[in-house]
Amino acid sequence: MTARISMLETIDGKQFKTRYYIQDRMLVSLKEDVIIAVKSKSSSIFVLIKNEDGIFDYVGNIQIDKETPTLAEIFIDTKGITSSKISVGSNVTVQLDIEASKKFKEKTFFDF
């Protein structure tokens, strides 16, 4: 099977390879191996992580919604959670398996 690879560029000019064709999103490099794709109209952030082949794979997205003046919701959608921890107060930690996300893309062949 031949993988489809797109070459994209972040707002600071960093070019990167990904299996996803991402449109209408601002691409931001957080550090060498993490890129986020932000779309303000849908209040969502896609997270892409560099794998061992140097290709950035989608590991999940975060959506932020404000239901009422006093209630907001953060929704995390991902394929490959290996562990999670919620502490009393305000800290949430989620560990993701990059290989599981890569396999999900190879099976579904969808683009954003």
Buried (B, 14 or more C-beta within 10 A) or exposed (E): EEEEEBEBEBEEEEEBBBBBEBEEBEBBBEEEBBBBBBBEEEBBBBBBBBBEEEBBBBBBBBBEEEEEEEEEEEEBEBBBBEEEEEEEEEEEEBEBBBEBBBBBBEEEEEBB
